[in-house]
Amino acid sequence: MIKKESSNDTRKKRHARVRKNISGTAEKPRLNVFRSNTQIFVQLINDETGTTLASSSSVELKIKNGGNAQGAALVGNDIAKKAKSLKIKSVVFDRGGYLYHGRVAALAEAARKGGLEF
């Protein structure tokens, strides 16, 4: 019997394809997004050293509905503030294999409004 690939397996393949071509540095870190059914998480990553410079999530901000676009926008705003405090103005956006739609787009737009360039 042939096992059907899950949508998460497909997403991981898409993410691996994208990750071959993008990476973050100390001056221009990678803004990585992960979303679950109920929460959304974002990190600023320096791939040269393999370190996370800053992170934010709907769990950390104690957002009741972290799985919706409004919650994602609050997380995007928070990561932009944290990046500003680290004097980071520009990032490489890594949507994590997700479509640039809904929560991912809301997070990205809020981060742009907060002052991040990508």
N, CA, C and O atoms as a GROMACS GRO file, in nm:
protein
  472
    1MET      N    1   0.083  -0.118   0.000
    1MET     CA    2   0.000   0.000   0.000
    1MET      C    3   0.088   0.124   0.000
    1MET      O    4   0.184   0.133   0.076
    2ILE      N    5   0.055   0.220  -0.084
    2ILE     CA    6   0.132   0.344  -0.095
    2ILE      C    7   0.082   0.443   0.009
    2ILE      O    8  -0.038   0.471   0.019
    3LYS      N    9   0.177   0.497   0.085
    3LYS     CA   10   0.142   0.593   0.188
    3LYS      C   11   0.131   0.732   0.125
    3LYS      O   12   0.220   0.775   0.052
    4LYS      N   13   0.022   0.800   0.152
    4LYS     CA   14   0.000   0.933   0.098
    4LYS      C   15   0.078   1.034   0.182
    4LYS      O   16   0.083   1.024   0.304
    5GLU      N   17   0.140   1.130   0.114
    5GLU     CA   18   0.217   1.233   0.181
    5GLU      C   19   0.123   1.332   0.249
    5GLU      O   20   0.024   1.374   0.191
    6SER      N   21   0.156   1.369   0.372
    6SER     CA   22   0.072   1.466   0.443
    6SER      C   23   0.102   1.607   0.392
    6SER      O   24   0.204   1.629   0.326
    7SER      N   25   0.015   1.700   0.421
    7SER     CA   26   0.036   1.838   0.378
    7SER      C   27   0.158   1.898   0.450
    7SER      O   28   0.225   1.985   0.395
    8ASN      N   29   0.185   1.851   0.572
    8ASN     CA   30   0.303   1.900   0.644
    8ASN      C   31   0.431   1.849   0.579
    8ASN      O   32   0.531   1.921   0.576
    9ASP      N   33   0.431   1.725   0.528
    9ASP     CA   34   0.548   1.673   0.456
    9ASP      C   35   0.573   1.756   0.330
    9ASP      O   36   0.688   1.787   0.298
   10THR      N   37   0.467   1.792   0.260
   10THR     CA   38   0.480   1.875   0.141
   10THR      C   39   0.535   2.012   0.177
   10THR      O   40   0.620   2.065   0.107
   11ARG      N   41   0.486   2.070   0.287
   11ARG     CA   42   0.535   2.200   0.334
   11ARG      C   43   0.684   2.192   0.366
   11ARG      O   44   0.760   2.283   0.331
   12LYS      N   45   0.726   2.085   0.432
   12LYS     CA   46   0.868   2.069   0.467
   12LYS      C   47   0.955   2.061   0.343
   12LYS      O   48   1.066   2.113   0.342
   13LYS      N   49   0.906   1.995   0.238
   13LYS     CA   50   0.981   1.989   0.112
   13LYS      C   51   0.993   2.128   0.050
   13LYS      O   52   1.100   2.165   0.002
   14ARG      N   53   0.883   2.204   0.050
   14ARG     CA   54   0.886   2.342  -0.002
   14ARG      C   55   0.984   2.426   0.077
   14ARG      O   56   1.061   2.503   0.019
   15HIS      N   57   0.981   2.411   0.210
   15HIS     CA   58   1.070   2.488   0.296
   15HIS      C   59   1.216   2.454   0.267
   15HIS      O   60   1.301   2.543   0.261
   16ALA      N   61   1.246   2.327   0.249
   16ALA     CA   62   1.384   2.285   0.219
   16ALA      C   63   1.431   2.344   0.086
   16ALA      O   64   1.547   2.384   0.073
   17ARG      N   65   1.343   2.349  -0.013
   17ARG     CA   66   1.378   2.407  -0.144
   17ARG      C   67   1.411   2.556  -0.129
   17ARG      O   68   1.507   2.604  -0.189
   18VAL      N   69   1.332   2.626  -0.050
   18VAL     CA   70   1.356   2.769  -0.030
   18VAL      C   71   1.483   2.792   0.051
   18VAL      O   72   1.560   2.882   0.021
   19ARG      N   73   1.504   2.709   0.153
   19ARG     CA   74   1.620   2.726   0.241
   19ARG      C   75   1.753   2.702   0.171
   19ARG      O   76   1.857   2.746   0.220
   20LYS      N   77   1.752   2.632   0.057
   20LYS     CA   78   1.876   2.616  -0.020
   20LYS      C   79   1.927   2.750  -0.069
   20LYS      O   80   2.048   2.768  -0.087
   21ASN      N   81   1.837   2.845  -0.090
   21ASN     CA   82   1.873   2.971  -0.153
   21ASN      C   83   1.879   3.091  -0.060
   21ASN      O   84   1.936   3.194  -0.097
   22ILE      N   85   1.822   3.083   0.059
   22ILE     CA   86   1.825   3.198   0.149
   22ILE      C   87   1.893   3.162   0.280
   22ILE      O   88   1.885   3.049   0.328
   23SER      N   89   1.962   3.261   0.337
   23SER     CA   90   2.021   3.244   0.469
   23SER      C   91   2.036   3.382   0.532
   23SER      O   92   2.040   3.483   0.461
   24GLY      N   93   2.045   3.385   0.663
   24GLY     CA   94   2.054   3.510   0.736
   24GLY      C   95   2.195   3.534   0.786
   24GLY      O   96   2.271   3.441   0.810
   25THR      N   97   2.228   3.662   0.801
   25THR     CA   98   2.356   3.703   0.856
   25THR      C   99   2.329   3.788   0.981
   25THR      O  100   2.214   3.811   1.018
   26ALA      N  101   2.436   3.834   1.044
   26ALA     CA  102   2.419   3.917   1.163
   26ALA      C  103   2.355   4.051   1.125
   26ALA      O  104   2.274   4.104   1.201
   27GLU      N  105   2.391   4.106   1.008
   27GLU     CA  106   2.338   4.234   0.965
   27GLU      C  107   2.197   4.220   0.907
   27GLU      O  108   2.113   4.308   0.922
   28LYS      N  109   2.173   4.107   0.839
   28LYS     CA  110   2.043   4.083   0.774
   28LYS      C  111   1.997   3.942   0.808
   28LYS      O  112   2.014   3.850   0.728
   29PRO      N  113   1.939   3.924   0.928
   29PRO     CA  114   1.899   3.789   0.971
   29PRO      C  115   1.777   3.738   0.896
   29PRO      O  116   1.707   3.814   0.829
   30ARG      N  117   1.754   3.609   0.909
   30ARG     CA  118   1.639   3.544   0.847
   30ARG      C  119   1.520   3.551   0.944
   30ARG      O  120   1.532   3.514   1.060
   31LEU      N  121   1.407   3.600   0.895
   31LEU     CA  122   1.285   3.607   0.973
   31LEU      C  123   1.204   3.482   0.941
   31LEU      O  124   1.137   3.475   0.838
   32ASN      N  125   1.210   3.383   1.030
   32ASN     CA  126   1.148   3.253   1.007
   32ASN      C  127   1.012   3.247   1.076
   32ASN      O  128   0.996   3.289   1.190
   33VAL      N  129   0.913   3.193   1.003
   33VAL     CA  130   0.776   3.182   1.054
   33VAL      C  131   0.739   3.035   1.068
   33VAL      O  132   0.765   2.954   0.979
   34PHE      N  133   0.677   3.002   1.181
   34PHE     CA  134   0.617   2.870   1.199
   34PHE      C  135   0.477   2.892   1.253
   34PHE      O  136   0.457   2.968   1.347
   35ARG      N  137   0.380   2.825   1.192
   35ARG     CA  138   0.244   2.837   1.243
   35ARG      C  139   0.187   2.698   1.270
   35ARG      O  140   0.204   2.605   1.192
   36SER      N  141   0.120   2.689   1.382
   36SER     CA  142   0.046   2.567   1.414
   36SER      C  143  -0.101   2.599   1.398
   36SER      O  144  -0.136   2.709   1.355
   37ASN      N  145  -0.187   2.506   1.433
   37ASN     CA  146  -0.331   2.533   1.421
   37ASN      C  147  -0.376   2.643   1.516
   37ASN      O  148  -0.468   2.718   1.484
   38THR      N  149  -0.313   2.653   1.632
   38THR     CA  150  -0.361   2.747   1.733
   38THR      C  151  -0.265   2.860   1.765
   38THR      O  152  -0.305   2.956   1.831
   39GLN      N  153  -0.141   2.853   1.721
   39GLN     CA  154  -0.041   2.954   1.757
   39GLN      C  155   0.044   2.991   1.636
   39GLN      O  156   0.039   2.925   1.532
   40ILE      N  157   0.122   3.101   1.651
   40ILE     CA  158   0.218   3.139   1.547
   40ILE      C  159   0.348   3.182   1.616
   40ILE      O  160   0.345   3.248   1.720
   41PHE      N  161   0.460   3.144   1.558
   41PHE     CA  162   0.592   3.168   1.616
   41PHE      C  163   0.680   3.233   1.510
   41PHE      O  164   0.668   3.203   1.391
   42VAL      N  165   0.770   3.321   1.552
   42VAL     CA  166   0.862   3.386   1.457
   42VAL      C  167   0.997   3.403   1.526
   42VAL      O  168   1.005   3.430   1.645
   43GLN      N  169   1.105   3.388   1.447
   43GLN     CA  170   1.241   3.402   1.499
   43GLN      C  171   1.325   3.483   1.403
   43GLN      O  172   1.305   3.478   1.282
   44LEU      N  173   1.421   3.559   1.457
   44LEU     CA  174   1.526   3.622   1.378
   44LEU      C  175   1.650   3.536   1.396
   44LEU      O  176   1.700   3.520   1.508
   45ILE      N  177   1.700   3.479   1.286
   45ILE     CA  178   1.807   3.379   1.294
   45ILE      C  179   1.930   3.424   1.216
   45ILE      O  180   1.919   3.468   1.102
   46ASN      N  181   2.046   3.413   1.279
   46ASN     CA  182   2.174   3.434   1.213
   46ASN      C  183   2.225   3.295   1.173
   46ASN      O  184   2.268   3.218   1.259
   47ASP      N  185   2.219   3.263   1.044
   47ASP     CA  186   2.257   3.130   0.998
   47ASP      C  187   2.408   3.108   0.996
   47ASP      O  188   2.453   2.993   0.991
   48GLU      N  189   2.487   3.215   0.999
   48GLU     CA  190   2.633   3.199   1.000
   48GLU      C  191   2.679   3.134   1.129
   48GLU      O  192   2.768   3.049   1.129
   49THR      N  193   2.618   3.175   1.240
   49THR     CA  194   2.655   3.118   1.370
   49THR      C  195   2.552   3.019   1.422
   49THR      O  196   2.577   2.949   1.520
   50GLY      N  197   2.437   3.012   1.356
   50GLY     CA  198   2.332   2.920   1.400
   50GLY      C  199   2.263   2.964   1.527
   50GLY      O  200   2.221   2.880   1.606
   51THR      N  201   2.251   3.095   1.547
   51THR     CA  202   2.190   3.147   1.670
   51THR      C  203   2.061   3.222   1.641
   51THR      O  204   2.044   3.280   1.534
   52THR      N  205   1.972   3.219   1.737
   52THR     CA  206   1.849   3.297   1.731
   52THR      C  207   1.875   3.430   1.800
   52THR      O  208   1.911   3.434   1.918
   53LEU      N  209   1.856   3.539   1.726
   53LEU     CA  210   1.881   3.672   1.781
   53LEU      C  211   1.761   3.723   1.862
   53LEU      O  212   1.779   3.787   1.965
   54ALA      N  213   1.641   3.694   1.814
   54ALA     CA  214   1.519   3.736   1.884
   54ALA      C  215   1.406   3.644   1.841
   54ALA      O  216   1.409   3.586   1.733
   55SER      N  217   1.307   3.633   1.926
   55SER     CA  218   1.191   3.552   1.890
   55SER      C  219   1.066   3.611   1.954
   55SER      O  220   1.073   3.687   2.051
   56SER      N  221   0.954   3.575   1.897
   56SER     CA  222   0.826   3.617   1.951
   56SER      C  223   0.723   3.511   1.913
   56SER      O  224   0.740   3.438   1.815
   57SER      N  225   0.618   3.503   1.991
   57SER     CA  226   0.513   3.407   1.960
   57SER      C  227   0.383   3.451   2.025
   57SER      O  228   0.382   3.535   2.115
   58SER      N  229   0.274   3.394   1.978
   58SER     CA  230   0.145   3.423   2.037
   58SER      C  231   0.136   3.363   2.177
   58SER      O  232   0.057   3.410   2.260
   59VAL      N  233   0.216   3.261   2.205
   59VAL     CA  234   0.220   3.202   2.339
   59VAL      C  235   0.289   3.298   2.435
   59VAL      O  236   0.241   3.323   2.546
   60GLU      N  237   0.403   3.353   2.391
   60GLU     CA  238   0.480   3.447   2.473
   60GLU      C  239   0.399   3.573   2.505
   60GLU      O  240   0.406   3.626   2.616
   61LEU      N  241   0.323   3.621   2.405
   61LEU     CA  242   0.243   3.742   2.423
   61LEU      C  243   0.109   3.715   2.492
   61LEU      O  244   0.033   3.807   2.520
   62LYS      N  245   0.081   3.587   2.520
   62LYS     CA  246  -0.043   3.544   2.586
   62LYS      C  247  -0.167   3.593   2.510
   62LYS      O  248  -0.260   3.647   2.570
   63ILE      N  249  -0.164   3.574   2.379
   63ILE     CA  250  -0.278   3.612   2.294
   63ILE      C  251  -0.379   3.499   2.300
   63ILE      O  252  -0.344   3.383   2.276
   64LYS      N  253  -0.503   3.533   2.331
   64LYS     CA  254  -0.606   3.429   2.346
   64LYS      C  255  -0.629   3.355   2.215
   64LYS      O  256  -0.632   3.232   2.214
   65ASN      N  257  -0.646   3.428   2.105
   65ASN     CA  258  -0.665   3.367   1.975
   65ASN      C  259  -0.538   3.388   1.890
   65ASN      O  260  -0.537   3.468   1.798
   66GLY      N  261  -0.434   3.315   1.923
   66GLY     CA  262  -0.307   3.329   1.852
   66GLY      C  263  -0.310   3.267   1.715
   66GLY      O  264  -0.218   3.288   1.636
   67GLY      N  265  -0.413   3.190   1.684
   67GLY     CA  266  -0.422   3.123   1.556
   67GLY      C  267  -0.497   3.200   1.450
   67GLY      O  268  -0.537   3.142   1.349
   68ASN      N  269  -0.518   3.332   1.471
   68ASN     CA  270  -0.587   3.410   1.369
   68ASN      C  271  -0.499   3.525   1.320
   68ASN      O  272  -0.390   3.546   1.371
   69ALA      N  273  -0.546   3.598   1.221
   69ALA     CA  274  -0.467   3.703   1.157
   69ALA      C  275  -0.437   3.818   1.253
   69ALA      O  276  -0.329   3.878   1.247
   70GLN      N  277  -0.530   3.850   1.342
   70GLN     CA  278  -0.505   3.958   1.438
   70GLN      C  279  -0.392   3.921   1.533
   70GLN      O  280  -0.306   4.004   1.565
   71GLY      N  281  -0.391   3.797   1.579
   71GLY     CA  282  -0.284   3.749   1.665
   71GLY      C  283  -0.150   3.750   1.593
   71GLY      O  284  -0.047   3.786   1.652
   72ALA      N  285  -0.150   3.710   1.467
   72ALA     CA  286  -0.027   3.710   1.387
   72ALA      C  287   0.025   3.852   1.369
   72ALA      O  288   0.147   3.874   1.372
   73ALA      N  289  -0.064   3.948   1.351
   73ALA     CA  290  -0.023   4.087   1.336
   73ALA      C  291   0.043   4.139   1.464
   73ALA      O  292   0.141   4.213   1.457
   74LEU      N  293  -0.011   4.101   1.579
   74LEU     CA  294   0.050   4.142   1.706
   74LEU      C  295   0.190   4.083   1.722
   74LEU      O  296   0.281   4.150   1.773
   75VAL      N  297   0.208   3.959   1.680
   75VAL     CA  298   0.339   3.894   1.687
   75VAL      C  299   0.436   3.964   1.590
   75VAL      O  300   0.552   3.986   1.625
   76GLY      N  301   0.390   3.999   1.471
   76GLY     CA  302   0.473   4.071   1.374
   76GLY      C  303   0.517   4.206   1.426
   76GLY      O  304   0.632   4.246   1.407
   77ASN      N  305   0.426   4.275   1.493
   77ASN     CA  306   0.459   4.404   1.552
   77ASN      C  307   0.564   4.388   1.662
   77ASN      O  308   0.656   4.469   1.673
   78ASP      N  309   0.550   4.284   1.744
   78ASP     CA  310   0.642   4.260   1.854
   78ASP      C  311   0.783   4.227   1.803
   78ASP      O  312   0.881   4.275   1.859
   79ILE      N  313   0.792   4.144   1.698
   79ILE     CA  314   0.925   4.108   1.647
   79ILE      C  315   0.992   4.230   1.583
   79ILE      O  316   1.115   4.243   1.588
   80ALA      N  317   0.914   4.320   1.524
   80ALA     CA  318   0.970   4.443   1.468
   80ALA      C  319   1.029   4.531   1.577
   80ALA      O  320   1.136   4.591   1.559
   81LYS      N  321   0.961   4.540   1.692
   81LYS     CA  322   1.012   4.617   1.806
   81LYS      C  323   1.142   4.556   1.858
   81LYS      O  324   1.238   4.628   1.888
   82LYS      N  325   1.145   4.424   1.868
   82LYS     CA  326   1.265   4.356   1.918
   82LYS      C  327   1.381   4.373   1.821
   82LYS      O  328   1.495   4.390   1.864
   83ALA      N  329   1.352   4.370   1.691
   83ALA     CA  330   1.457   4.390   1.591
   83ALA      C  331   1.512   4.533   1.598
   83ALA      O  332   1.632   4.554   1.585
   84LYS      N  333   1.424   4.629   1.619
   84LYS     CA  334   1.467   4.769   1.632
   84LYS      C  335   1.560   4.786   1.751
   84LYS      O  336   1.659   4.858   1.743
   85SER      N  337   1.527   4.719   1.862
   85SER     CA  338   1.612   4.730   1.981
   85SER      C  339   1.750   4.668   1.959
   85SER      O  340   1.846   4.705   2.025
   86LEU      N  341   1.758   4.572   1.863
   86LEU     CA  342   1.887   4.512   1.827
   86LEU      C  343   1.953   4.586   1.711
   86LEU      O  344   2.057   4.543   1.661
   87LYS      N  345   1.892   4.699   1.668
   87LYS     CA  346   1.941   4.781   1.557
   87LYS      C  347   1.942   4.704   1.425
   87LYS      O  348   2.032   4.721   1.343
   88ILE      N  349   1.841   4.619   1.405
   88ILE     CA  350   1.825   4.544   1.280
   88ILE      C  351   1.715   4.612   1.200
   88ILE      O  352   1.601   4.625   1.246
   89LYS      N  353   1.749   4.655   1.078
   89LYS     CA  354   1.652   4.725   0.994
   89LYS      C  355   1.601   4.638   0.880
   89LYS      O  356   1.488   4.654   0.835
   90SER      N  357   1.684   4.545   0.833
   90SER     CA  358   1.651   4.466   0.716
   90SER      C  359   1.663   4.318   0.747
   90SER      O  360   1.756   4.277   0.817
   91VAL      N  361   1.570   4.237   0.695
   91VAL     CA  362   1.570   4.092   0.717
   91VAL      C  363   1.542   4.019   0.587
   91VAL      O  364   1.495   4.078   0.489
   92VAL      N  365   1.570   3.890   0.587
   92VAL     CA  366   1.533   3.800   0.477
   92VAL      C  367   1.412   3.723   0.526
   92VAL      O  368   1.419   3.654   0.628
   93PHE      N  369   1.300   3.732   0.454
   93PHE     CA  370   1.176   3.669   0.500
   93PHE      C  371   1.172   3.523   0.457
   93PHE      O  372   1.186   3.492   0.339
   94ASP      N  373   1.152   3.435   0.553
   94ASP     CA  374   1.140   3.291   0.530
   94ASP      C  375   1.001   3.249   0.577
   94ASP      O  376   0.976   3.238   0.696
   95ARG      N  377   0.912   3.225   0.481
   95ARG     CA  378   0.774   3.194   0.515
   95ARG      C  379   0.756   3.050   0.559
   95ARG      O  380   0.643   3.010   0.588
   96GLY      N  381   0.861   2.972   0.565
   96GLY     CA  382   0.856   2.837   0.621
   96GLY      C  383   0.782   2.737   0.537
   96GLY      O  384   0.735   2.636   0.589
   97GLY      N  385   0.770   2.761   0.407
   97GLY     CA  386   0.698   2.668   0.321
   97GLY      C  387   0.548   2.692   0.317
   97GLY      O  388   0.476   2.624   0.245
   98TYR      N  389   0.501   2.791   0.395
   98TYR     CA  390   0.359   2.824   0.396
   98TYR      C  391   0.329   2.921   0.282
   98TYR      O  392   0.419   2.991   0.236
   99LEU      N  393   0.205   2.925   0.237
   99LEU     CA  394   0.164   3.024   0.139
   99LEU      C  395   0.168   3.162   0.202
   99LEU      O  396   0.139   3.178   0.320
  100TYR      N  397   0.204   3.263   0.122
  100TYR     CA  398   0.202   3.401   0.170
  100TYR      C  399   0.057   3.448   0.164
  100TYR      O  400   0.015   3.515   0.071
  101HIS      N  401  -0.017   3.409   0.267
  101HIS     CA  402  -0.161   3.430   0.268
  101HIS      C  403  -0.208   3.423   0.413
  101HIS      O  404  -0.149   3.350   0.492
  102GLY      N  405  -0.311   3.494   0.447
  102GLY     CA  406  -0.370   3.483   0.580
  102GLY      C  407  -0.278   3.525   0.692
  102GLY      O  408  -0.230   3.639   0.695
  103ARG      N  409  -0.251   3.433   0.785
  103ARG     CA  410  -0.172   3.466   0.904
  103ARG      C  411  -0.028   3.503   0.870
  103ARG      O  412   0.028   3.594   0.931
  104VAL      N  413   0.032   3.434   0.773
  104VAL     CA  414   0.170   3.463   0.735
  104VAL      C  415   0.179   3.603   0.675
  104VAL      O  416   0.271   3.678   0.707
  105ALA      N  417   0.086   3.638   0.588
  105ALA     CA  418   0.084   3.770   0.526
  105ALA      C  419   0.057   3.878   0.631
  105ALA      O  420   0.118   3.985   0.626
  106ALA      N  421  -0.033   3.852   0.725
  106ALA     CA  422  -0.064   3.950   0.830
  106ALA      C  423   0.057   3.976   0.917
  106ALA      O  424   0.084   4.091   0.954
  107LEU      N  425   0.132   3.871   0.951
  107LEU     CA  426   0.253   3.887   1.030
  107LEU      C  427   0.357   3.969   0.954
  107LEU      O  428   0.419   4.059   1.010
  108ALA      N  429   0.376   3.939   0.825
  108ALA     CA  430   0.474   4.010   0.744
  108ALA      C  431   0.438   4.158   0.729
  108ALA      O  432   0.525   4.245   0.741
  109GLU      N  433   0.311   4.187   0.703
  109GLU     CA  434   0.268   4.327   0.687
  109GLU      C  435   0.285   4.405   0.817
  109GLU      O  436   0.326   4.521   0.814
  110ALA      N  437   0.255   4.343   0.931
  110ALA     CA  438   0.272   4.409   1.060
  110ALA      C  439   0.420   4.435   1.089
  110ALA      O  440   0.455   4.539   1.144
  111ALA      N  441   0.507   4.342   1.052
  111ALA     CA  442   0.650   4.360   1.071
  111ALA      C  443   0.702   4.475   0.982
  111ALA      O  444   0.787   4.554   1.024
  112ARG      N  445   0.649   4.482   0.860
  112ARG     CA  446   0.687   4.595   0.771
  112ARG      C  447   0.642   4.728   0.829
  112ARG      O  448   0.718   4.824   0.829
  113LYS      N  449   0.519   4.733   0.879
  113LYS     CA  450   0.469   4.856   0.939
  113LYS      C  451   0.549   4.894   1.063
  113LYS      O  452   0.562   5.012   1.096
  114GLY      N  453   0.603   4.793   1.132
  114GLY     CA  454   0.685   4.817   1.250
  114GLY      C  455   0.825   4.865   1.216
  114GLY      O  456   0.901   4.902   1.307
  115GLY      N  457   0.863   4.866   1.088
  115GLY     CA  458   0.992   4.923   1.049
  115GLY      C  459   1.090   4.826   0.988
  115GLY      O  460   1.199   4.868   0.949
  116LEU      N  461   1.056   4.698   0.976
  116LEU     CA  462   1.147   4.603   0.913
  116LEU      C  463   1.135   4.612   0.760
  116LEU      O  464   1.026   4.631   0.706
  117GLU      N  465   1.248   4.597   0.693
  117GLU     CA  466   1.249   4.599   0.547
  117GLU      C  467   1.280   4.459   0.495
  117GLU      O  468   1.376   4.396   0.538
  118PHE      N  469   1.196   4.411   0.402
  118PHE     CA  470   1.221   4.286   0.333
  118PHE      C  471   1.137   4.278   0.209
  118PHE      O  472   1.144   4.179   0.136
   0.00000   0.00000   0.00000
